[in-house]
C-alpha cells in the first residue's frame, strides 16, 4: 500500500514531509506530488499565475499513473485534498482510502473574496510561514483556479472511505460544513497559531499530533 501526498495552494511540496515520515513509521510506502506553479526552479510565481484547474488535475492524474502499481491512499492538504476528491470522481482513478487535511471544499465567506477580483495576475500576500510557501504570495488567478475545482466537487460522488482532520477554528475552511457533510471528521483542539495548518507537529502541538496519528493508524489498518 502506498500513500500519495499532495500539498495546498502556494505550499511547497516539502510541507508534507512530516506526514511522509509518520506514514513511513506506520509501514506505508509514500510519494509526494507537486502542482504546477509550486515546485519549478525558475519563474515559479509567473507559472502559478497561469495555472488552471485542468492543469492541476492533469498533474494529479500523472502523479496517480506514476504510482498506480500499488493500492493507493490519497493524503491531501487543503487544495491537495480538493484535487484528490475531484480526481476520485472519475472512475478511472481509484483510492482505497483518503485522508483529507483541512480540505478546501467549503470555504468561509471571506475566503471567496479573490473570486471577485479581475486582475488575475495580482499577487495577494500569504500569511503562511515562509518555510511552507512556494512563492511570496498567491496570484488571484490561482485562487480562481481553486474556485473552479470547488465548483466541480460533488459531495454525493464521495464513495471512497475518508478521514478528515480539521481545526474547528480553521480560518479558511468552514469546519461546521465539513463536519456536517463528510462522514468521518476528527476535529482538533483549538490553539494553533494558524488554525488551517494541520500538517506538522510544530503547527498543531504534540497533543493534537498524537491524537491525529492514533486516529490515522486506526483508519488505515
N, C-alpha and C positions, 0 to 999 in steps of 0.2 A: 504494500500500500504506500502511496506517495501523496504528500500534501503539496499543493500548488499555492504559493503565497503571492498576493498582489497588493501593492501599496495604494495610498489615497491620492487625491488631487494635489499636485505640486509637492508630493513627498518623494524623497529619494528611495530607490528600491532597498537601500540599506536600512530603512526604517523597520523592515520586517525581520531584521537579524535576530532579535531576542526571541521572537516566536519561532524562527527557524531552529535556534539552539534548543529550545524547550521541546519542540516536536521531535528532534533527534533523540533527546533523552527518553522520549516515550517509545522509541524504536521505529519511527517513521522515516522513510526517505523524504527528501524535500527538494523543491526547486523554487527560486524566487524569480518572478517575472518583472517586466517593466513595460510601461506605456510610453508611447510617442511623446516627446517633449519633457521627459523625466530622467533620461539616462545618457543622452548623447554627450560626447566630449566637447563639441563646439556648437555655438549658436543655439543652445538649448531653449532659451526663452522665446526666440523667434519661431522655433519649431513648435513650441507649445501654443503660441498664438494661432497657428494654423491647424492645430489638432481638431479632429472631429469625432463624433460618437462612432461613426463607421470605422475610422482608423483604429480607435481603441478596441473595438470589438474584433477587428482583424488581428491586432496584437494579441488579444486573449485567445483567439482561435489558433494562432500559430503556437502560442505557449502550450495550449492544450495538446495539439497534434505532436509536439516535440516530446511529450510525456505520456502519450496515450497507450503505451505498452504496459502501464500499471493501473491498478484500481486507484481512483483519484478522490482526494478530499480537497475542496476549494476553501482556502483561507484568505479572506479579503477584508481590507480595512477601508471603510468609507466608500470612496469611488471604486476601489478594488472589489468591495462586496457587491456594489451595484452592477459592475461589469459582469461578475460571475453569475448573478441572478438573471440578468438579461441573456447571457450566453446559455444558461441552463434551460431557458425556454425553448431552445432549438433541440429537438430530439437527437440530433447528431452528436451532442455534447453531453456526456453522462458523468455524473459525480455520485459517489456512494453517499457522501455527506458534505455539508457546507458549514463552515464556521464564519459567522458574519460579525465583524467588529465595527460597531457604530455605523451600520450600513446607511449610505446616503440615499434613502428611498422616500422618507417622509421628512421634509425639512421644516425648520422653524420659519415663521413669516419673514424675518429679516434676512434669512439665507437666500431668499428669492430676489433680493434687490439687483444683483448683476443681470438678471433676466431682462431688465428694463433699460439697461444702458446700451446705447447704439454703437459706441466706439469699441469694437471688439478687440482692438489692439491695446487698449488702455490696460495698464498693469495695476492691480489692486494690491496693496501691501499685505503681507502674510503675518499672522500672529503666531505661527508655529515656530518652535525653537530652530535656530539657524542650522543645527546639525541634522534636522529632519527634512529640511526643504531641498527641493531640486532646483529652485530658482528663487530670486529675491522677492518675487511676488507672483500673483496668478493673473493672467490676462482674462479680460471679460469673455473673450471667445472660448476659453477653456471652460469657464463656468457654464456658458451656454451649451457647450457640447455635453456637459454633465446633465443639464436640464433635459436635453434631447434624450439621453439614456433613461432618465427618470420617467419620461413620457412613454417609453417602450416597456417599462416594467409592469407586469400584471401579477398581482399577488395570488390570483386564482391559478396561475400556472406554476406556483411553487410546490413541486411534488417531492423534491429531494429533502430528506431529513436534515434539519438545520438547527444549529445552536447560535443564538445571537447574544452578544455581550455589549452592554452599553451602560453609561452613567445616566441616571435619571435627570441630571442637570446638564446633559450634553448641550453645548452652545449652538450647534449647527443642526443637529438631527432631533426631531420631535420624539423623545423617548416614549411618551404616552401612546402615540400612534403605533410605534414599533411594538410595544407590549400588547396592544390591542389586536394587532393584525398578524404577528408572527407566532408560530406555535410554541417555541421553547426559548425563553428570554431570561438571561441572567443579568440582573441589574447590580451594579457595583455600589459600594459605599461612597457617597459624595465626599469630596475633599481634595480632588485632583486640582492641580494648578490650572491645567487646561483639560476640561472635562471630556472633550472629544477624543483625546489621545488615550487609547486603551491598549497600546501595542508593546509596552515595555514596563518593567517593574519600577523604573525610576519615574515614570509618569503616573502610575496608578497606586504605588505604595505596596509594601510587602503583603499586607493583609488581603487587599484586593487581588494581587497577583497569585497568591496561594489559593484563594477561592476560585479564581478563574481556571487554574490548571487542574484543580481537583475535579471541577465540572467537565472540562475538556477531556481529561483522562477517562471519565465515565462515559462520555459521549462517543469517543472514537473506538471503544472496545467492540 
